[in-house]
Amino acid sequence: MSTISPSSPATAPEASPVRSLKVHQIALVLGIAGVLTIASEWAGTATFTVGFTKVTLFPFLWALLACVLCSIAMKRADASGREYIRTQTIASDFVQIGIMLFIAKLGFTVGINLQKVIAAGPVLLLQEAGNFLGTIVLALPVALLLGIKREAIGATFSVGREPGVALIAERYGMNSAEGRGVLAEYVTGSVIGAAFMAFFASMVAHTGIFSPEALGMAAGIGSGSMTAAAVGAISVQYPAEKDTIAALAAASNLITTVVGTYILVVFSLPMANWLYARLEPILGKNRKAIIVEHDAAMREAMGEMHQQARLPWGGMLAAVVGTAAIALVGNQFTGGKSLVLALPGMLVLVACALAGLVMSRLAPRLRIPAIIWVSIMGVLVSVPVSPLAPLVNPMVEKVNLLTVVTPVLAYAGLSLAKDLPVLRALGWRIVVTSLIATAGAFLAGAVIAQYFGG
């Protein structure tokens, strides 16, 4: 038995060793994700009624679920108990790299709609506080009622993306109760966060309570995949406003990424501790230890992957180009554009994604995430004053926004089986808490954006 003990995400990028990859592992990830992504895009969307509202399911959900089944099958078929971990770790890395095409596309959307984004600027800043407040106020009491102790602080003070994990690792250590809680939120968000956001955002959008602008702002909760899922769900309900929704979501997500870490430090974490101290004596119950059991083969493989932390340049290039190729084929079904028509726009997105990724690796001392660099590249090229805008904007417009999301979520599903021991150990209670925290961030952001946005 071993307590959950991942390395701290706060480790400087330059200190991370480079992983040695095998071509067949990369080919397997791209092959499975590619086939299932294209099949899912061909299958299309499905809308059904749930009570008083409707829910729309998208091709990226079919790809996610299909790859989850493949992930579990890979684990069962692997007699060594190690090879599947290597392959699925690559799939997990590809999520972080592949999502940059979506971020680049959002950057173009922000640039083209820059005046609308500037006009909504004050509201965007204000609703960021709602994003972080909503996670705590809604999810922390529920966590305490379910019997969770200080794990609840880590699981509810944020939506549990990289800045939140880094902060908890620095303050408490990942072996602490707070560390286990934030890890639960991170794993839950990585594995099923996008699927949950697609379902939840679709349900909220179909109620008609919030304007599409408010929902777009609320979608930017600091996670690329969750933002993509929410934007897709909202855009189906408001197709005429899809560009505005995407632009506001991108701007909101960018603001969350830029200022979110500071909000976590000065507001969210102190607020979670303060509220926990007052509610726990009233709502708290006995705490159950959270322990993960790994067999010897898995411990050895996890240790190996920990020592080889960083995806090499070749792997990064394979992730971007492979994701672009898969999305380009899928775009024929979702975007309705042929390969020839969409290819120039996809190449522009690839260039922006690679440029941003290279900048983040060449300038690690600046500690600027790749997501910021990629967003800036897209915005600078697409703003009306850019000399390149008249040429490249029509090209990029032929690439459907959701097309570049589907292969990324396929990678996420393909990486699931290696995280099953963690999810089993953390239990259903903390997974429920994590999803409520995510829902709270979205709802609080929507309420503030609706009220103050007029």
N, C-alpha and C positions, 0 to 999 in steps of 0.2 A: 504494500500500500504506500502511496506517496501523495503528500499534499500538493495541491496545485501550485506550481512554482515556475511561471514563465519568466523570461528575461524582461527587463524593463524596456519599454519603448523609448525611454528618454535617452538611451545610449546614442552617442553621436554616430552619424552615418559612417564617418571615416574609420571608426573603430571596429566596424562590422566586417568579419571575414567574407570572402566571396565564395558562393556555393559552386561546386563542380556539378554541372548538369550533364545528363545523357540525352542524346538526340531522340532516342526512342521514347523517353518519358515526355518530352515536349510534344512529340508527334502524337502520342496517345491522348494527351490532354486536348490538343487542338482538333484531333480527329473526332473524338467523342463529342466535344462541345460543338464542333462544326456541324456534324450530321444532325444532332438533336436540335440545334438552333434553327437550322434551315427547315427541318420538319415542323417545328413549332410555329415558325413564321408562316408556313404554308397552311397550317391548321387555323390560324387567325384567332380572333377574340370570341368570347362568349359572355353574354349578359343574362343575369337571372335575378328574380325578385327575392329579397329577404325581408319579411315583415312589411314595414312601411316604406322601404327604400329598395334600391337596386345595387347590385355589385357587378362590375365588369372584370373578367379575368383575361389576361393578355398573353401573347405568345411567350414573353419572358417567364411567366409562371409555369407554362407547360415545360419549357426548357429546364427551369430550375428543378421541378419535380422529377422529370425524367433523369436528370443527372444525379439527383439524390439516390435514386434506385440503382443507377450504375455505380455510384460510389460505394454503396453497401455491398453490391455484388463483387466489386473489386476486392474489398476487404475479405469477404468469405472465400474467394478463389485464391487468395495469396497464402500459400503454405508457409512462407518464410515469416509472415507477420511484419515485414519491414518494407517491402517494395512499394506497397500501396501507399504507405506514409510519405515516401519520397515523391511519388507522382501527385498525391493529393496536396502536398505542400507546394508543389509547383503550381497547381490549380489555384491555390489560395493566393500565391504571389501574383498570378495573372489577373486576379480580381483587382488588385491595387494598381496594376499597370494598365490593364485594358480599359478601366473606367476613365482613363485620361482622354480617350476619344470623345466620350460623352461630355466631359468637362470642357474640352475644346469646342464642341458644338454649342454648349451653353454660353461659352465666351463670345461666340459669334452672335448668338441671340441677344446677349446683353449689349454688345456693340451696336447692333442694328437698331435696338430699341433703347438707346442710351438716354434719350430725353425722358421717356416714361420712367426709367429707373431713377433718374435724378429727381424727378417730381415726387416719387414715392420714398425718397431717401430718409426723411425723418421718421416715417412710419416703419420703414424697414429696421432702423436702429432700435426703435422702441419695442417692436415685437420680438426682437432677439431676447430681451429680458423675459418676455412671456414664454419663449421656448424653454429656457432653463428653469424658470419658476414652476412651469406646468409639470415638469418631471417630478419635482419634489412634493408639491402640494397634493397631487393626485396619487402618486405611487407609493410614497413613504408610509402613509397610514395603512394602505392595503398590505404592504409588506409586513408591518408590525402585527396586523390582525392575522396574517398567515403564519405567524410564529418566527419570523426571521429577525435576527438581532442586528448587529452592526454591519453585516453584509448588506443590509438595506441602504446604508449610506452610500456605499460604492455603487450600488445598482440603480440609485434614484437621483443622485445629484447631477447627472447629465445623461445623454443618450449613449454614453459609453464608447465613444470613438477614441482615436489615438491620443488626443490631448487629455481626455479624462483619465485614461489608463496611465499615462505618463505622470499626471499629477498625483494620483493615488499611490503609484509605485514610489514616488519621491517622498511623500508624506508618511505613508504607513508601511510600505513594502508589500510585495505581492503575496507573501505568506500570511498576511493579516486577514481579519474578517472583511475589512473594507476592500482589500485586494481581491478576495474571492468574489465579492459582490460585483465589482467593476468588471472582472473577467467574465462573470455570468452575463452581464449586459453586453459586453463586447462579442462573446460567442453567439449569444442569441441574436443580436443584431446582424452579425455576419452571415449566420446560417439562414434565418427566417425573417430578418428585419425587412427586407425588400418585399417579400411576399405579404407580410403583415401590413406594411404601409400601403401597398397596392389595394388590398382589401379594405382597410380602414379609410383611406382617403377617398376611395370610390364610394363607400357608404356615406361618408360625410358630404361629399359633393352632390350626391343624388338627393339629399334632403332639401337642397335649395336655400338653406339658412344663410350661407356665406357667399359673398361675391367671388367670382373667379380670381380677382386680384388678391383678395384676402387669402384664399386657399393657396395661390401661387407663392405668396410670401411665407405662409406657414410651412410649405413643403421644404424650404431650405433649412433643414435641422442639423446640418453639419456632416451628413453622410451622403456621398455621391450616389451609391446604389439606392438608398432609401428615397433620396430626392428624385432620382430618375423614376422610381416606381410611383411615387406620389404624383409627379407631373403627368405621367402617362394616364393615370386613373382620372385625374381632374380634367385633362384635355379631352378625354372621350365624352365627358359630360358637357364641356364647353368648347367644341371644336373651333368655333369662330375666334376664340380668345387664346388659342393654344400658344401663339408666339408671345403674347403678353404674360401668360402663366409661366412659360419657360424662362422668360427674361427675369421676371420678379423672383422666381425660385432660384435661379442662378445667382442673382445679386444677393439674395438673402443667404444662400449657402456660402457665398464668398465672404460676406460679413461675419457669418458664424465662424468660419474658419479663421478669419483674421483676428477678430476681437474675442472670439469665444473662449480661448484659453484664459484671458484676463478676467472675463466674467466668472469663469469657474473658480479662479483663485480668490477673488475679492468678494464674490457674492454667493455662488452656488454651494460650494463646499462648506463655508461657515453657516449658511442657512440650513443645510441638511443636518449638520451637527446640532445646531440650536433647536431645530424642530424635533430631532430624535430625542434629545435630552428631556423634552417636555412631554412627548407622546409615549415614549417607551414604557414608563411606569404605569401608564393607563392601558395601553393596547398590547404591550409585549407579552410574549409567552416563552416557554422553554425553548432554548436554541438547540438545534441538531447539528452536530459536527459535519462539515463538508469535506469529504475525503475522496480522492480519485484512486482507483485501482488500475494499474497498468501491468501487463505481463512483461517478462524480461526482454522479449524481442521489441516490444513497443518502447520500453524505456531506453533501450540502446539506440533505436532509430531516432527517437525524439532528441536524445543527447547529441547525436550526429548532426541533425538539422539545426540544433541550437548553435553548434560550433561553426556552422556554415550558413551564416544568417542572410547575407545579401545576395540578391539575384544579380548575376553578372550582366555585362553589357549585351552579350549575345542573347541571353534569356529575355532581357528587356526588349530588344529589337524584335525577337520572335513573338512576344506577347502583343506588341502594338501592331505589327504587320499581320500576324495571324488573326487577331481580332478584327482588323479592318477588312481582311479578305472574307471572313465569315459574314460580317455585317453587310458587306457589299452584295453578296449573293442573297441574303435575307431581305435586303432593301427592295428587291424586285417584287416581293409579295407585300411588304408593309408600306413601302414608299411608292410603289408603282412605277419605279424608274429602272430602265435597263442598266446593265453593267457599264456600258459605254457612257451613258449620260451621267451616272453617279460617280464614276471613277475619278474625274478631276477633283470633285468636292471631297471625296474620301482621302485623296492624296494630300489635300490641303490640311485636313484634320490630322492626318498622320504626322505631317511636318510640324504642326503646332504642338502636338503631344510629345514628339521626340525632342523638340527644342526645349520645352518646359522640363522634361525629365533630365535632360543633359545639364541644364542650368542648376537644377536642384542637387545634382551629384558633383558638379564642378565647384559649386559655391556652398559647401556644407556649413561653413562658419556663419553664414547669414541665417541659418535655421529657418529658411522660408520653404514651406512644403511644396512639393511638385504641383499640387492642385492649384496653388496660387500662380506659379509660373505659367502653367498651361492656360489658365483663365486669362491672364494678362496677355498672352500671345494672341488668343482668339479675339479679345476686345480690341487690341491695338490694330490688328489687321482689318477688322470689320467696321470700326466707327466711321461715320460719314466723312470725316476729314482725312481718312487714310487714302492715299493714292491707289492702294490695291483694292479697296472696297468695291468699286464698280466691277472689277474683274472676278474677284474670288467669292463675293457674297452670293451671286446667282449660282455658282458652282456648289457651294456648301448647302444651299437651300434644297438641292436635289437629294440630299442625304436625310432620311427620316430620323428624327431625334431618338425614337425608341429602338430603331434598328441596331444602334450601337450599344444598347443596354442588354439585349437578349444574350449575346455570347458571354458577357461579363457575369450575368446571373447563372448561366450554365456552369461557368468555372466555380462559382460559389457552391452550387449543388454538388459538383464533382469532388469538392474538398470536404464534404460533411463527415464521412465515416471516421476520419482521424480524430474528430472532436466529440464523438459519441460518449467516450468515457467521462469527459468533463461534464457534458450535459446530463448524463445519468446521475453523477455524483451531486451536482448542484440541485437537481430535483425540479419538479414542475412548479413549485411555489415561487422560486426565484425567476424562473422563465416568465411566469405570469406577471410578476412584478416588473421585469424588464420591458415587456410589451406594453404594460400600462404606462410606464415612464415615457416610452416613445409616443404613445397616443396622447399623453398629457402635453408633451412638447408641441405636437401638431395642433391640438385643440387650443391651447393657450395662445400660441402664435396667431391662429386664425381669429380668435376672439378680439385680441388687441388690434390686429390689422383691420378687422371689420369696423370696430368701434371708432378708432382714431383715424382711419382712412377715409371716413365719410362715405 
